[in-house]
Protein backbone atom coordinates (compact mmCIF):
# COMPACT_ATOMS: atom_id res chain seq x y z
CA UNK A 1 0.00 0.00 0.00
CA UNK A 2 1.04 3.54 -0.61
CA UNK A 3 1.29 4.64 3.01
CA UNK A 4 2.29 1.33 4.57
CA UNK A 5 4.46 1.71 7.64
CA UNK A 6 5.93 -1.81 7.33
CA UNK A 7 8.57 -0.68 4.85
CA UNK A 8 11.60 1.42 5.63
CA UNK A 9 11.55 5.02 4.38
CA UNK A 10 14.39 4.26 1.95
CA UNK A 11 12.26 1.58 0.27
CA UNK A 12 9.11 3.74 0.19
CA UNK A 13 10.75 6.70 -1.53
CA UNK A 14 11.06 5.15 -5.04
CA UNK A 15 7.44 3.93 -4.86
CA UNK A 16 6.20 7.38 -3.82
CA UNK A 17 8.14 8.91 -6.67
CA UNK A 18 6.55 6.44 -9.08
CA UNK A 19 3.06 7.32 -7.83
CA UNK A 20 3.87 11.04 -8.10
CA UNK A 21 5.08 10.64 -11.68
CA UNK A 22 2.00 8.62 -12.62
CA UNK A 23 -0.13 11.40 -11.13
CA UNK A 24 1.75 13.93 -13.26
CA UNK A 25 1.18 11.95 -16.45
CA UNK A 26 -2.52 11.64 -15.59
CA UNK A 27 -2.74 15.41 -15.10
CA UNK A 28 -1.00 16.02 -18.45
CA UNK A 29 -3.55 13.72 -20.14
CA UNK A 30 -6.32 15.89 -18.71
CA UNK A 31 -4.77 19.24 -19.61
CA UNK A 32 -3.32 18.77 -23.09
CA UNK A 33 -5.83 18.67 -25.94
CA UNK A 34 -5.33 16.03 -28.59
CA UNK A 35 -4.37 13.20 -26.26
CA UNK A 36 -6.88 10.41 -26.86
CA UNK A 37 -9.05 9.87 -23.80
CA UNK A 38 -10.18 6.40 -22.83
CA UNK A 39 -7.38 4.63 -24.71
CA UNK A 40 -4.00 3.45 -23.50
CA UNK A 41 -1.29 5.97 -24.36
CA UNK A 42 2.34 5.49 -23.40
CA UNK A 43 4.23 8.04 -21.34
CA UNK A 44 6.40 8.79 -24.38
CA UNK A 45 3.29 9.51 -26.46
CA UNK A 46 1.96 11.81 -23.74
CA UNK A 47 5.25 13.71 -23.70
CA UNK A 48 5.20 13.99 -27.50
CA UNK A 49 1.69 15.47 -27.37
CA UNK A 50 2.85 17.93 -24.70
CA UNK A 51 5.85 18.97 -26.81
CA UNK A 52 3.66 19.39 -29.91
CA UNK A 53 1.12 21.42 -27.96
CA UNK A 54 3.79 23.74 -26.54
CA UNK A 55 5.24 24.17 -30.02
CA UNK A 56 1.79 25.05 -31.41
CA UNK A 57 1.22 27.57 -28.62
CA UNK A 58 4.61 29.13 -29.29
CA UNK A 59 3.78 29.59 -32.98
CA UNK A 60 0.43 31.21 -32.17
CA UNK A 61 2.03 33.56 -29.65
CA UNK A 62 4.81 34.55 -32.05
CA UNK A 63 2.32 35.25 -34.83
CA UNK A 64 0.22 37.29 -32.45
CA UNK A 65 3.22 39.35 -31.39
CA UNK A 66 4.18 40.11 -34.99
CA UNK A 67 0.97 41.64 -36.22
CA UNK A 68 -1.53 41.41 -33.41
CA UNK A 69 -3.73 39.44 -35.77
CA UNK A 70 -7.19 39.10 -34.15
CA UNK A 71 -7.48 35.53 -35.47
CA UNK A 72 -4.45 34.57 -33.37
CA UNK A 73 -6.46 35.02 -30.21
CA UNK A 74 -9.25 32.85 -31.60
CA UNK A 75 -6.71 30.21 -32.61
CA UNK A 76 -5.12 30.31 -29.17
CA UNK A 77 -8.52 29.88 -27.53
CA UNK A 78 -9.36 26.97 -29.81
CA UNK A 79 -6.12 25.22 -28.76
CA UNK A 80 -7.29 25.26 -25.15
BADREN-274291 format. One record per atom (N, C-alpha, C): residue in three letters; residue number from 1; y, z, x; atom name. Coordinates in nm, 3 decimals, padded with zeros to 5 digits. Example, Ala and Ser with C-alpha at 12.3 -4.5 7.8 and 13.67 -1.06 7.14 Angstrom:
<type->ALA, seq->1, Y->-00.569, Z->00.780, X->01.319, atom->N>
<type->ALA, seq->1, Y->-00.450, Z->00.780, X->01.230, atom->CA>
<type->ALA, seq->1, Y->-00.330, Z->00.780, X->01.320, atom->C>
<type->SER, seq->2, Y->-00.225, Z->00.708, X->01.285, atom->N>
<type->SER, seq->2, Y->-00.106, Z->00.714, X->01.367, atom->CA>
<type->SER, seq->2, Y->00.003, Z->00.787, X->01.290, atom->C>
This chain:
<type->UNK, seq->1, Y->-00.119, Z->00.000, X->00.084, atom->N>
<type->UNK, seq->1, Y->00.000, Z->00.000, X->00.000, atom->CA>
<type->UNK, seq->1, Y->00.123, Z->00.000, X->00.087, atom->C>
<type->UNK, seq->2, Y->00.232, Z->-00.043, X->00.028, atom->N>
<type->UNK, seq->2, Y->00.354, Z->-00.061, X->00.104, atom->CA>
<type->UNK, seq->2, Y->00.408, Z->00.070, X->00.161, atom->C>
<type->UNK, seq->3, Y->00.406, Z->00.176, X->00.083, atom->N>
<type->UNK, seq->3, Y->00.464, Z->00.301, X->00.129, atom->CA>
<type->UNK, seq->3, Y->00.360, Z->00.405, X->00.165, atom->C>
<type->UNK, seq->4, Y->00.242, Z->00.364, X->00.199, atom->N>
<type->UNK, seq->4, Y->00.133, Z->00.457, X->00.229, atom->CA>
<type->UNK, seq->4, Y->00.169, Z->00.543, X->00.349, atom->C>
<type->UNK, seq->5, Y->00.140, Z->00.673, X->00.336, atom->N>
<type->UNK, seq->5, Y->00.171, Z->00.764, X->00.446, atom->CA>
<type->UNK, seq->5, Y->00.050, Z->00.786, X->00.536, atom->C>
<type->UNK, seq->6, Y->-00.061, Z->00.718, X->00.511, atom->N>
<type->UNK, seq->6, Y->-00.181, Z->00.733, X->00.593, atom->CA>
<type->UNK, seq->6, Y->-00.169, Z->00.660, X->00.726, atom->C>
<type->UNK, seq->7, Y->-00.082, Z->00.563, X->00.735, atom->N>
<type->UNK, seq->7, Y->-00.068, Z->00.485, X->00.857, atom->CA>
<type->UNK, seq->7, Y->00.044, Z->00.542, X->00.943, atom->C>
<type->UNK, seq->8, Y->00.034, Z->00.519, X->01.071, atom->N>
<type->UNK, seq->8, Y->00.142, Z->00.563, X->01.160, atom->CA>
<type->UNK, seq->8, Y->00.262, Z->00.471, X->01.142, atom->C>
<type->UNK, seq->9, Y->00.382, Z->00.521, X->01.170, atom->N>
<type->UNK, seq->9, Y->00.502, Z->00.438, X->01.155, atom->CA>
<type->UNK, seq->9, Y->00.497, Z->00.310, X->01.237, atom->C>
<type->UNK, seq->10, Y->00.434, Z->00.315, X->01.354, atom->N>
<type->UNK, seq->10, Y->00.426, Z->00.195, X->01.439, atom->CA>
<type->UNK, seq->10, Y->00.342, Z->00.087, X->01.373, atom->C>
<type->UNK, seq->11, Y->00.241, Z->00.125, X->01.294, atom->N>
<type->UNK, seq->11, Y->00.158, Z->00.027, X->01.226, atom->CA>
<type->UNK, seq->11, Y->00.224, Z->-00.024, X->01.098, atom->C>
<type->UNK, seq->12, Y->00.308, Z->00.058, X->01.036, atom->N>
<type->UNK, seq->12, Y->00.374, Z->00.019, X->00.911, atom->CA>
<type->UNK, seq->12, Y->00.486, Z->-00.080, X->00.936, atom->C>
<type->UNK, seq->13, Y->00.552, Z->-00.071, X->01.049, atom->N>
<type->UNK, seq->13, Y->00.670, Z->-00.153, X->01.075, atom->CA>
<type->UNK, seq->13, Y->00.643, Z->-00.303, X->01.061, atom->C>
<type->UNK, seq->14, Y->00.539, Z->-00.360, X->01.123, atom->N>
<type->UNK, seq->14, Y->00.515, Z->-00.504, X->01.106, atom->CA>
<type->UNK, seq->14, Y->00.489, Z->-00.542, X->00.960, atom->C>
<type->UNK, seq->15, Y->00.420, Z->-00.457, X->00.885, atom->N>
<type->UNK, seq->15, Y->00.393, Z->-00.486, X->00.744, atom->CA>
<type->UNK, seq->15, Y->00.522, Z->-00.484, X->00.663, atom->C>
<type->UNK, seq->16, Y->00.610, Z->-00.388, X->00.690, atom->N>
<type->UNK, seq->16, Y->00.738, Z->-00.382, X->00.620, atom->CA>
<type->UNK, seq->16, Y->00.821, Z->-00.504, X->00.651, atom->C>
<type->UNK, seq->17, Y->00.818, Z->-00.547, X->00.776, atom->N>
<type->UNK, seq->17, Y->00.891, Z->-00.667, X->00.814, atom->CA>
<type->UNK, seq->17, Y->00.837, Z->-00.789, X->00.740, atom->C>
<type->UNK, seq->18, Y->00.706, Z->-00.798, X->00.727, atom->N>
<type->UNK, seq->18, Y->00.644, Z->-00.908, X->00.655, atom->CA>
<type->UNK, seq->18, Y->00.688, Z->-00.909, X->00.509, atom->C>
<type->UNK, seq->19, Y->00.687, Z->-00.792, X->00.446, atom->N>
<type->UNK, seq->19, Y->00.732, Z->-00.783, X->00.306, atom->CA>
<type->UNK, seq->19, Y->00.879, Z->-00.821, X->00.295, atom->C>
<type->UNK, seq->20, Y->00.962, Z->-00.776, X->00.390, atom->N>
<type->UNK, seq->20, Y->01.104, Z->-00.810, X->00.387, atom->CA>
<type->UNK, seq->20, Y->01.125, Z->-00.961, X->00.401, atom->C>
<type->UNK, seq->21, Y->01.050, Z->-01.023, X->00.490, atom->N>
<type->UNK, seq->21, Y->01.064, Z->-01.168, X->00.508, atom->CA>
<type->UNK, seq->21, Y->01.018, Z->-01.243, X->00.383, atom->C>
<type->UNK, seq->22, Y->00.909, Z->-01.199, X->00.324, atom->N>
<type->UNK, seq->22, Y->00.862, Z->-01.262, X->00.200, atom->CA>
<type->UNK, seq->22, Y->00.966, Z->-01.248, X->00.091, atom->C>
<type->UNK, seq->23, Y->01.032, Z->-01.132, X->00.084, atom->N>
<type->UNK, seq->23, Y->01.140, Z->-01.113, X->-00.013, atom->CA>
<type->UNK, seq->23, Y->01.255, Z->-01.211, X->00.013, atom->C>
<type->UNK, seq->24, Y->01.285, Z->-01.233, X->00.139, atom->N>
<type->UNK, seq->24, Y->01.393, Z->-01.326, X->00.175, atom->CA>
<type->UNK, seq->24, Y->01.358, Z->-01.469, X->00.135, atom->C>
<type->UNK, seq->25, Y->01.236, Z->-01.511, X->00.159, atom->N>
<type->UNK, seq->25, Y->01.195, Z->-01.645, X->00.118, atom->CA>
<type->UNK, seq->25, Y->01.198, Z->-01.659, X->-00.034, atom->C>
<type->UNK, seq->26, Y->01.159, Z->-01.555, X->-00.105, atom->N>
<type->UNK, seq->26, Y->01.164, Z->-01.559, X->-00.252, atom->CA>
<type->UNK, seq->26, Y->01.308, Z->-01.573, X->-00.300, atom->C>
<type->UNK, seq->27, Y->01.399, Z->-01.502, X->-00.236, atom->N>
<type->UNK, seq->27, Y->01.541, Z->-01.510, X->-00.274, atom->CA>
<type->UNK, seq->27, Y->01.596, Z->-01.650, X->-00.245, atom->C>
<type->UNK, seq->28, Y->01.558, Z->-01.709, X->-00.131, atom->N>
<type->UNK, seq->28, Y->01.602, Z->-01.845, X->-00.100, atom->CA>
<type->UNK, seq->28, Y->01.553, Z->-01.944, X->-00.206, atom->C>
<type->UNK, seq->29, Y->01.428, Z->-01.926, X->-00.250, atom->N>
<type->UNK, seq->29, Y->01.372, Z->-02.014, X->-00.355, atom->CA>
<type->UNK, seq->29, Y->01.456, Z->-02.007, X->-00.481, atom->C>
<type->UNK, seq->30, Y->01.507, Z->-01.888, X->-00.513, atom->N>
<type->UNK, seq->30, Y->01.589, Z->-01.871, X->-00.632, atom->CA>
<type->UNK, seq->30, Y->01.727, Z->-01.933, X->-00.616, atom->C>
<type->UNK, seq->31, Y->01.784, Z->-01.924, X->-00.497, atom->N>
<type->UNK, seq->31, Y->01.924, Z->-01.961, X->-00.477, atom->CA>
<type->UNK, seq->31, Y->01.948, Z->-02.109, X->-00.446, atom->C>
<type->UNK, seq->32, Y->01.853, Z->-02.172, X->-00.379, atom->N>
<type->UNK, seq->32, Y->01.877, Z->-02.309, X->-00.332, atom->CA>
<type->UNK, seq->32, Y->01.823, Z->-02.409, X->-00.434, atom->C>
<type->UNK, seq->33, Y->01.913, Z->-02.493, X->-00.487, atom->N>
<type->UNK, seq->33, Y->01.867, Z->-02.594, X->-00.583, atom->CA>
<type->UNK, seq->33, Y->01.780, Z->-02.698, X->-00.513, atom->C>
<type->UNK, seq->34, Y->01.689, Z->-02.755, X->-00.588, atom->N>
<type->UNK, seq->34, Y->01.603, Z->-02.859, X->-00.533, atom->CA>
<type->UNK, seq->34, Y->01.468, Z->-02.810, X->-00.486, atom->C>
<type->UNK, seq->35, Y->01.451, Z->-02.680, X->-00.475, atom->N>
<type->UNK, seq->35, Y->01.320, Z->-02.626, X->-00.437, atom->CA>
<type->UNK, seq->35, Y->01.237, Z->-02.619, X->-00.565, atom->C>
<type->UNK, seq->36, Y->01.123, Z->-02.686, X->-00.566, atom->N>
<type->UNK, seq->36, Y->01.041, Z->-02.686, X->-00.688, atom->CA>
<type->UNK, seq->36, Y->01.001, Z->-02.544, X->-00.728, atom->C>
<type->UNK, seq->37, Y->01.025, Z->-02.511, X->-00.853, atom->N>
<type->UNK, seq->37, Y->00.987, Z->-02.380, X->-00.905, atom->CA>
<type->UNK, seq->37, Y->00.849, Z->-02.390, X->-00.969, atom->C>
<type->UNK, seq->38, Y->00.772, Z->-02.287, X->-00.956, atom->N>
<type->UNK, seq->38, Y->00.640, Z->-02.283, X->-01.018, atom->CA>
<type->UNK, seq->38, Y->00.532, Z->-02.355, X->-00.940, atom->C>
<type->UNK, seq->39, Y->00.564, Z->-02.406, X->-00.823, atom->N>
<type->UNK, seq->39, Y->00.463, Z->-02.471, X->-00.738, atom->CA>
<type->UNK, seq->39, Y->00.464, Z->-02.401, X->-00.602, atom->C>
<type->UNK, seq->40, Y->00.354, Z->-02.412, X->-00.532, atom->N>
<type->UNK, seq->40, Y->00.345, Z->-02.350, X->-00.400, atom->CA>
<type->UNK, seq->40, Y->00.423, Z->-02.435, X->-00.299, atom->C>
<type->UNK, seq->41, Y->00.515, Z->-02.371, X->-00.231, atom->N>
<type->UNK, seq->41, Y->00.597, Z->-02.436, X->-00.129, atom->CA>
<type->UNK, seq->41, Y->00.588, Z->-02.351, X->-00.004, atom->C>
<type->UNK, seq->42, Y->00.562, Z->-02.415, X->00.109, atom->N>
<type->UNK, seq->42, Y->00.549, Z->-02.340, X->00.234, atom->CA>
<type->UNK, seq->42, Y->00.685, Z->-02.287, X->00.280, atom->C>
<type->UNK, seq->43, Y->00.681, Z->-02.190, X->00.368, atom->N>
<type->UNK, seq->43, Y->00.804, Z->-02.134, X->00.423, atom->CA>
<type->UNK, seq->43, Y->00.882, Z->-02.241, X->00.500, atom->C>
<type->UNK, seq->44, Y->00.812, Z->-02.329, X->00.567, atom->N>
<type->UNK, seq->44, Y->00.879, Z->-02.438, X->00.640, atom->CA>
<type->UNK, seq->44, Y->00.951, Z->-02.531, X->00.542, atom->C>
<type->UNK, seq->45, Y->00.887, Z->-02.561, X->00.429, atom->N>
<type->UNK, seq->45, Y->00.951, Z->-02.646, X->00.329, atom->CA>
<type->UNK, seq->45, Y->01.073, Z->-02.578, X->00.270, atom->C>
<type->UNK, seq->46, Y->01.065, Z->-02.448, X->00.247, atom->N>
<type->UNK, seq->46, Y->01.181, Z->-02.374, X->00.196, atom->CA>
<type->UNK, seq->46, Y->01.296, Z->-02.383, X->00.295, atom->C>
<type->UNK, seq->47, Y->01.266, Z->-02.361, X->00.422, atom->N>
<type->UNK, seq->47, Y->01.371, Z->-02.370, X->00.525, atom->CA>
<type->UNK, seq->47, Y->01.430, Z->-02.510, X->00.533, atom->C>
<type->UNK, seq->48, Y->01.347, Z->-02.613, X->00.516, atom->N>
<type->UNK, seq->48, Y->01.399, Z->-02.750, X->00.520, atom->CA>
<type->UNK, seq->48, Y->01.492, Z->-02.775, X->00.402, atom->C>
<type->UNK, seq->49, Y->01.458, Z->-02.725, X->00.285, atom->N>
<type->UNK, seq->49, Y->01.547, Z->-02.737, X->00.169, atom->CA>
<type->UNK, seq->49, Y->01.679, Z->-02.665, X->00.193, atom->C>
<type->UNK, seq->50, Y->01.672, Z->-02.547, X->00.255, atom->N>
<type->UNK, seq->50, Y->01.793, Z->-02.470, X->00.285, atom->CA>
<type->UNK, seq->50, Y->01.881, Z->-02.548, X->00.383, atom->C>
<type->UNK, seq->51, Y->01.821, Z->-02.603, X->00.486, atom->N>
<type->UNK, seq->51, Y->01.897, Z->-02.681, X->00.585, atom->CA>
<type->UNK, seq->51, Y->01.961, Z->-02.802, X->00.518, atom->C>
<type->UNK, seq->52, Y->01.885, Z->-02.874, X->00.436, atom->N>
<type->UNK, seq->52, Y->01.939, Z->-02.991, X->00.366, atom->CA>
<type->UNK, seq->52, Y->02.054, Z->-02.953, X->00.274, atom->C>
<type->UNK, seq->53, Y->02.039, Z->-02.841, X->00.204, atom->N>
<type->UNK, seq->53, Y->02.142, Z->-02.796, X->00.112, atom->CA>
<type->UNK, seq->53, Y->02.270, Z->-02.759, X->00.187, atom->C>
<type->UNK, seq->54, Y->02.257, Z->-02.689, X->00.298, atom->N>
<type->UNK, seq->54, Y->02.374, Z->-02.654, X->00.379, atom->CA>
<type->UNK, seq->54, Y->02.441, Z->-02.780, X->00.431, atom->C>
<type->UNK, seq->55, Y->02.363, Z->-02.876, X->00.475, atom->N>
<type->UNK, seq->55, Y->02.417, Z->-03.002, X->00.524, atom->CA>
<type->UNK, seq->55, Y->02.494, Z->-03.074, X->00.413, atom->C>
<type->UNK, seq->56, Y->02.437, Z->-03.079, X->00.293, atom->N>
<type->UNK, seq->56, Y->02.505, Z->-03.141, X->00.179, atom->CA>
<type->UNK, seq->56, Y->02.636, Z->-03.070, X->00.145, atom->C>
<type->UNK, seq->57, Y->02.634, Z->-02.938, X->00.148, atom->N>
<type->UNK, seq->57, Y->02.757, Z->-02.862, X->00.122, atom->CA>
<type->UNK, seq->57, Y->02.863, Z->-02.890, X->00.228, atom->C>
<type->UNK, seq->58, Y->02.820, Z->-02.901, X->00.352, atom->N>
<type->UNK, seq->58, Y->02.913, Z->-02.929, X->00.461, atom->CA>
<type->UNK, seq->58, Y->02.980, Z->-03.064, X->00.441, atom->C>
<type->UNK, seq->59, Y->02.904, Z->-03.165, X->00.402, atom->N>
<type->UNK, seq->59, Y->02.959, Z->-03.298, X->00.378, atom->CA>
<type->UNK, seq->59, Y->03.062, Z->-03.293, X->00.266, atom->C>
<type->UNK, seq->60, Y->03.029, Z->-03.226, X->00.157, atom->N>
<type->UNK, seq->60, Y->03.121, Z->-03.217, X->00.043, atom->CA>
<type->UNK, seq->60, Y->03.250, Z->-03.146, X->00.084, atom->C>
<type->UNK, seq->61, Y->03.237, Z->-03.039, X->00.159, atom->N>
<type->UNK, seq->61, Y->03.356, Z->-02.965, X->00.203, atom->CA>
<type->UNK, seq->61, Y->03.442, Z->-03.048, X->00.298, atom->C>
<type->UNK, seq->62, Y->03.379, Z->-03.121, X->00.388, atom->N>
<type->UNK, seq->62, Y->03.455, Z->-03.205, X->00.481, atom->CA>
<type->UNK, seq->62, Y->03.527, Z->-03.317, X->00.407, atom->C>
<type->UNK, seq->63, Y->03.461, Z->-03.378, X->00.310, atom->N>
<type->UNK, seq->63, Y->03.525, Z->-03.483, X->00.232, atom->CA>
<type->UNK, seq->63, Y->03.641, Z->-03.427, X->00.152, atom->C>
<type->UNK, seq->64, Y->03.623, Z->-03.308, X->00.099, atom->N>
<type->UNK, seq->64, Y->03.729, Z->-03.245, X->00.022, atom->CA>
<type->UNK, seq->64, Y->03.849, Z->-03.211, X->00.108, atom->C>
<type->UNK, seq->65, Y->03.825, Z->-03.174, X->00.232, atom->N>
<type->UNK, seq->65, Y->03.935, Z->-03.139, X->00.322, atom->CA>
<type->UNK, seq->65, Y->04.012, Z->-03.262, X->00.366, atom->C>
<type->UNK, seq->66, Y->03.945, Z->-03.376, X->00.373, atom->N>
<type->UNK, seq->66, Y->04.011, Z->-03.499, X->00.418, atom->CA>
<type->UNK, seq->66, Y->04.114, Z->-03.548, X->00.317, atom->C>
<type->UNK, seq->67, Y->04.073, Z->-03.562, X->00.193, atom->N>
<type->UNK, seq->67, Y->04.164, Z->-03.622, X->00.097, atom->CA>
<type->UNK, seq->67, Y->04.187, Z->-03.541, X->-00.028, atom->C>
<type->UNK, seq->68, Y->04.131, Z->-03.423, X->-00.033, atom->N>
<type->UNK, seq->68, Y->04.141, Z->-03.341, X->-00.153, atom->CA>
<type->UNK, seq->68, Y->04.106, Z->-03.422, X->-00.276, atom->C>
<type->UNK, seq->69, Y->03.995, Z->-03.495, X->-00.265, atom->N>
<type->UNK, seq->69, Y->03.944, Z->-03.577, X->-00.373, atom->CA>
<type->UNK, seq->69, Y->03.897, Z->-03.486, X->-00.486, atom->C>
<type->UNK, seq->70, Y->03.950, Z->-03.502, X->-00.609, atom->N>
<type->UNK, seq->70, Y->03.910, Z->-03.415, X->-00.719, atom->CA>
<type->UNK, seq->70, Y->03.760, Z->-03.423, X->-00.750, atom->C>
<type->UNK, seq->71, Y->03.697, Z->-03.536, X->-00.720, atom->N>
<type->UNK, seq->71, Y->03.553, Z->-03.547, X->-00.748, atom->CA>
<type->UNK, seq->71, Y->03.471, Z->-03.461, X->-00.653, atom->C>
<type->UNK, seq->72, Y->03.528, Z->-03.423, X->-00.539, atom->N>
<type->UNK, seq->72, Y->03.457, Z->-03.337, X->-00.445, atom->CA>
<type->UNK, seq->72, Y->03.427, Z->-03.201, X->-00.507, atom->C>
<type->UNK, seq->73, Y->03.524, Z->-03.151, X->-00.582, atom->N>
<type->UNK, seq->73, Y->03.502, Z->-03.021, X->-00.646, atom->CA>
<type->UNK, seq->73, Y->03.392, Z->-03.032, X->-00.749, atom->C>
<type->UNK, seq->74, Y->03.390, Z->-03.140, X->-00.826, atom->N>
<type->UNK, seq->74, Y->03.285, Z->-03.160, X->-00.925, atom->CA>
<type->UNK, seq->74, Y->03.151, Z->-03.175, X->-00.857, atom->C>
<type->UNK, seq->75, Y->03.146, Z->-03.244, X->-00.746, atom->N>
<type->UNK, seq->75, Y->03.021, Z->-03.261, X->-00.671, atom->CA>
<type->UNK, seq->75, Y->02.973, Z->-03.128, X->-00.618, atom->C>
<type->UNK, seq->76, Y->03.066, Z->-03.047, X->-00.564, atom->N>
<type->UNK, seq->76, Y->03.031, Z->-02.917, X->-00.512, atom->CA>
<type->UNK, seq->76, Y->02.975, Z->-02.830, X->-00.623, atom->C>
<type->UNK, seq->77, Y->03.036, Z->-02.833, X->-00.740, atom->N>
<type->UNK, seq->77, Y->02.988, Z->-02.753, X->-00.852, atom->CA>
<type->UNK, seq->77, Y->02.851, Z->-02.799, X->-00.898, atom->C>
<type->UNK, seq->78, Y->02.826, Z->-02.930, X->-00.892, atom->N>
<type->UNK, seq->78, Y->02.697, Z->-02.981, X->-00.936, atom->CA>
<type->UNK, seq->78, Y->02.586, Z->-02.943, X->-00.838, atom->C>
<type->UNK, seq->79, Y->02.621, Z->-02.917, X->-00.711, atom->N>
<type->UNK, seq->79, Y->02.522, Z->-02.876, X->-00.612, atom->CA>
<type->UNK, seq->79, Y->02.477, Z->-02.733, X->-00.636, atom->C>
<type->UNK, seq->80, Y->02.562, Z->-02.654, X->-00.701, atom->N>
<type->UNK, seq->80, Y->02.526, Z->-02.515, X->-00.729, atom->CA>
<type->UNK, seq->80, Y->02.415, Z->-02.515, X->-00.828, atom->C>
